[in-house]
Amino acid sequence: MRKFYICFSISTTVSSELSWSHYLELIKIDEEPKRNFYLKETINSRWSVRELQRQKNSLLYERLILSKDKEKVVELAEKGQVLKTGKDLVKDPFVLEFLDIKENTKYLESDLEKNILEHLKEFLLELGKGFMFVGSQVRITMEEDHFYSDLVFYNRLLRCFVIIDLKIGKITHQDIGQMQMYVNYYDRNIKTNDENKTVGILLSTEKNETVVKYTLPENNDSIFSSEYKLHLPTEQELIEAVEEEKKILELEEKCLN
């Protein structure tokens, strides 16, 4: 009770939408901005106590904060996750520990897709707010050729389709080209005039930032590459991954100059 009073000493910061069990989880978070974020997200996304625990354990706040500028970080603490553009839908990495696939296990992309469909509720939770499932292996027919996108969702908050292709290994320019075709097809044939541009996410075990950067136009705002992890990363692992990515980008800039 003392800890609860310290964290929520002003009555207006306490919401009747949350249970005492929710607050027992929230008061375990010492940093106020981080605690405020999880408070807002729990209310906005109507997380159960178990879902709140899972999001904390998967370091959702840290994963979002590492990809945002300082102004966005403040917004994150004050409002929770705000979806304004397609990029806001992308976490890096996505954490899929609920699939219970061991790190060194050999598996196919079809196995990964099947496992995601068996854990669709958990996958939707990891994707974030506003997602609705459309289908898997959704067929696109062009003249006599058939193509199949792995997973298709719709985000009601951004009012756009979201296509996800699952890859094992490093992303190639062929993968990016295929996703560009899917996105173009949906934009020109599926979405309505009052809906926003389709978002494509290439979800892989290993990103290839250089190939993504030079395959797509500089003003790209619809196709994104992100990694997925089959285990819960530590905060230090996330920081090291981001720092390594920054070094690669800085090195590329030096080579160009």
C-alpha positions as CSV (number, residue, x, y, z in Angstrom):
1,M,0.0,0.0,0.0
2,R,2.9,2.3,0.7
3,K,4.4,1.7,-2.7
4,F,1.0,2.2,-4.3
5,Y,0.6,5.6,-2.5
6,I,4.1,6.6,-3.6
7,C,3.4,5.8,-7.3
8,F,-0.2,7.1,-7.4
9,S,-0.4,9.7,-4.7
10,I,-2.8,11.9,-6.7
11,S,-6.3,10.3,-6.9
12,T,-6.8,11.5,-10.5
13,T,-4.0,9.2,-11.7
14,V,-5.9,6.1,-10.6
15,S,-8.3,4.6,-13.1
16,S,-11.4,2.6,-12.2
17,E,-10.8,0.7,-15.5
18,L,-8.0,-1.3,-13.9
19,S,-8.1,-3.9,-11.2
20,W,-6.0,-4.0,-8.0
21,S,-4.0,-6.8,-9.7
22,H,-3.1,-4.5,-12.6
23,Y,-1.8,-1.9,-10.1
24,L,0.2,-4.6,-8.3
25,E,2.1,-5.1,-11.6
26,L,2.4,-1.4,-12.4
27,I,3.9,-0.4,-9.0
28,K,6.7,-2.9,-9.7
29,I,8.0,-0.4,-12.3
30,D,10.2,2.2,-10.7
31,E,10.6,4.6,-13.7
32,E,7.7,7.0,-13.8
33,P,7.6,7.5,-17.7
34,K,7.8,3.7,-18.2
35,R,5.1,3.1,-15.6
36,N,2.9,5.8,-17.2
37,F,3.3,4.1,-20.6
38,Y,2.1,0.7,-19.4
39,L,-0.7,2.4,-17.5
40,K,-1.9,4.1,-20.7
41,E,-1.5,1.1,-22.8
42,T,-3.3,-1.2,-20.4
43,I,-6.3,1.1,-20.5
44,N,-6.2,1.8,-24.2
45,S,-5.6,-1.8,-25.3
46,R,-7.7,-3.3,-22.5
47,W,-4.9,-5.7,-21.4
48,S,-5.6,-8.3,-18.9
49,V,-3.2,-8.7,-16.0
50,R,-1.5,-11.6,-17.9
51,E,-1.2,-9.5,-21.1
52,L,0.3,-6.6,-19.1
53,Q,2.9,-9.0,-17.6
54,R,3.8,-10.4,-21.0
55,Q,4.3,-6.9,-22.5
56,K,6.5,-5.9,-19.6
57,N,8.5,-9.1,-19.9
58,S,8.9,-8.6,-23.6
59,L,10.3,-5.1,-23.0
60,L,7.7,-3.4,-25.2
61,Y,8.5,0.0,-23.9
62,E,12.2,-0.4,-24.5
63,R,11.6,-1.8,-28.0
64,L,9.5,1.2,-28.9
65,I,11.7,3.8,-27.3
66,L,14.9,2.7,-29.1
67,S,13.3,3.5,-32.4
68,K,11.9,6.9,-31.6
69,D,13.4,10.4,-31.3
70,K,13.2,12.4,-28.0
71,E,9.9,14.1,-28.8
72,K,8.3,10.7,-29.5
73,V,9.7,9.3,-26.3
74,V,7.9,12.0,-24.3
75,E,4.7,11.3,-26.2
76,L,5.1,7.6,-25.5
77,A,5.1,8.2,-21.8
78,E,2.2,10.7,-21.8
79,K,-0.2,9.0,-24.3
80,G,1.0,5.4,-24.9
81,Q,1.7,4.1,-28.4
82,V,0.1,6.5,-30.9
83,L,-0.4,5.2,-34.5
84,K,-0.1,8.0,-37.1
85,T,1.9,6.3,-39.9
86,G,2.7,2.9,-41.2
87,K,6.1,3.0,-39.5
88,D,4.4,3.3,-36.1
89,L,3.1,-0.3,-36.6
90,V,6.6,-1.7,-36.8
91,K,8.5,-3.0,-33.7
92,D,12.1,-4.0,-34.0
93,P,12.4,-6.7,-33.0
94,F,9.1,-8.5,-32.8
95,V,9.2,-11.0,-29.9
96,L,7.5,-14.4,-30.7
97,E,8.5,-16.4,-27.6
98,F,5.0,-17.7,-27.3
99,L,5.6,-19.9,-30.4
100,D,7.8,-22.0,-28.2
101,I,10.3,-22.7,-31.0
102,K,13.8,-23.3,-29.7
103,E,16.5,-21.0,-31.1
104,N,18.6,-23.7,-32.7
105,T,15.7,-25.8,-34.1
106,K,15.5,-26.2,-37.8
107,Y,12.1,-25.1,-39.1
108,L,10.6,-23.9,-42.4
109,E,8.7,-20.7,-43.1
110,S,5.5,-22.8,-43.5
111,D,6.1,-24.2,-40.0
112,L,6.5,-20.7,-38.6
113,E,3.3,-19.6,-40.3
114,K,1.4,-22.6,-39.0
115,N,2.6,-21.9,-35.5
116,I,1.6,-18.3,-35.7
117,L,-1.9,-19.2,-36.8
118,E,-2.1,-21.7,-33.9
119,H,-1.2,-18.8,-31.5
120,L,-3.1,-16.0,-33.4
121,K,-4.4,-14.3,-30.3
122,E,-0.8,-13.9,-28.9
123,F,0.5,-12.8,-32.3
124,L,-2.2,-10.1,-32.5
125,L,-1.2,-8.9,-29.1
126,E,2.4,-8.7,-30.2
127,L,1.4,-6.8,-33.4
128,G,-0.3,-4.1,-31.2
129,K,-3.6,-2.3,-31.1
130,G,-6.2,-2.2,-33.8
131,F,-5.2,-5.3,-35.8
132,M,-7.8,-7.7,-37.3
133,F,-6.9,-10.9,-39.1
134,V,-7.9,-11.2,-42.8
135,G,-6.3,-14.4,-43.9
136,S,-3.2,-16.6,-44.5
137,Q,-1.8,-17.5,-47.9
138,V,-4.1,-15.0,-49.5
139,R,-4.0,-15.5,-53.2
140,I,-3.3,-12.7,-55.7
141,T,-3.9,-13.5,-59.4
142,M,-2.3,-11.6,-62.2
143,E,-3.3,-12.9,-65.6
144,E,-2.4,-16.6,-65.3
145,D,0.0,-16.3,-62.4
146,H,-0.9,-16.8,-58.8
147,F,1.0,-15.4,-55.8
148,Y,0.4,-15.9,-52.1
149,S,1.0,-13.5,-49.3
150,D,1.8,-15.2,-46.0
151,L,-0.4,-13.2,-43.6
152,V,-2.8,-10.3,-44.2
153,F,-4.2,-8.1,-41.5
154,Y,-6.3,-4.9,-41.3
155,N,-5.6,-2.1,-38.9
156,R,-8.8,-0.3,-38.1
157,L,-7.0,2.6,-36.4
158,L,-4.9,3.5,-39.4
159,R,-7.5,2.1,-41.8
160,C,-5.1,0.2,-43.9
161,F,-4.2,-3.4,-44.9
162,V,-1.0,-4.8,-43.5
163,I,0.7,-7.6,-45.3
164,I,3.4,-9.7,-43.5
165,D,5.8,-12.0,-45.3
166,L,7.8,-14.4,-43.1
167,K,11.4,-15.2,-44.0
168,I,14.1,-17.3,-42.5
169,G,17.6,-15.9,-43.0
170,K,18.5,-12.6,-44.6
171,I,16.1,-10.5,-46.6
172,T,17.0,-10.3,-50.3
173,H,16.1,-7.7,-53.0
174,Q,13.8,-10.4,-54.5
175,D,11.8,-10.5,-51.2
176,I,11.5,-6.7,-51.2
177,G,10.4,-6.7,-54.9
178,Q,7.7,-9.3,-54.2
179,M,6.4,-7.3,-51.2
180,Q,6.4,-4.2,-53.3
181,M,4.2,-6.0,-55.8
182,Y,1.8,-7.1,-53.1
183,V,1.5,-3.6,-51.7
184,N,0.9,-2.1,-55.2
185,Y,-1.7,-4.7,-55.9
186,Y,-3.7,-4.0,-52.7
187,D,-3.4,-0.2,-53.2
188,R,-4.7,-0.4,-56.8
189,N,-7.2,-3.2,-56.5
190,I,-8.3,-3.9,-53.0
191,K,-8.3,-0.7,-50.8
192,T,-11.0,1.9,-51.2
193,N,-10.4,5.6,-51.8
194,D,-11.1,6.4,-48.1
195,E,-8.5,3.9,-46.8
196,N,-4.8,4.6,-46.4
197,K,-1.9,3.0,-48.2
198,T,-1.1,-0.6,-47.6
199,V,1.7,-1.4,-45.3
200,G,4.1,-4.3,-46.0
201,I,6.3,-5.9,-43.3
202,L,9.1,-8.3,-44.1
203,L,9.6,-10.3,-40.9
204,S,12.8,-12.2,-40.8
205,T,15.5,-13.7,-38.6
206,E,18.0,-11.3,-40.1
207,K,17.5,-7.9,-41.6
208,N,19.5,-6.6,-44.5
209,E,19.3,-2.8,-44.0
210,T,21.6,-2.0,-46.9
211,V,19.6,-3.9,-49.5
212,V,16.3,-2.5,-48.1
213,K,17.7,1.0,-48.3
214,Y,18.8,0.8,-51.9
215,T,16.0,-1.3,-53.2
216,L,13.2,1.0,-52.0
217,P,12.9,4.7,-52.9
218,E,14.2,7.3,-50.4
219,N,10.6,8.5,-49.6
220,N,9.4,4.9,-48.8
221,D,6.7,5.0,-46.2
222,S,4.9,1.7,-46.8
223,I,7.4,-1.2,-46.7
224,F,9.5,-2.1,-43.7
225,S,11.9,-4.8,-42.6
226,S,12.0,-6.1,-39.1
227,E,13.6,-9.0,-37.2
228,Y,11.8,-11.5,-35.0
229,K,13.1,-13.1,-31.9
230,L,12.1,-16.5,-30.5
231,H,13.1,-15.7,-27.0
232,L,12.6,-12.7,-24.7
233,P,15.6,-10.4,-25.2
234,T,17.3,-8.5,-22.3
235,E,17.4,-4.8,-22.3
236,Q,21.1,-4.9,-22.9
237,E,20.7,-7.2,-26.0
238,L,18.2,-4.6,-27.4
239,I,20.6,-1.7,-26.8
240,E,23.5,-3.6,-28.3
241,A,21.5,-4.5,-31.4
242,V,20.5,-0.9,-32.0
243,E,24.1,0.3,-31.5
244,E,25.4,-2.2,-34.0
245,E,22.8,-1.1,-36.5
246,K,23.8,2.6,-36.0
247,K,27.5,1.7,-36.6
248,I,26.6,-0.1,-39.8
249,L,24.6,3.0,-41.1
250,E,27.4,5.4,-40.1
251,L,29.9,3.2,-41.9
252,E,27.7,3.3,-45.0
253,E,27.5,7.0,-44.9
254,K,31.3,7.4,-44.6
255,C,31.8,5.1,-47.6
256,L,29.3,7.1,-49.7
257,N,31.1,10.4,-48.7
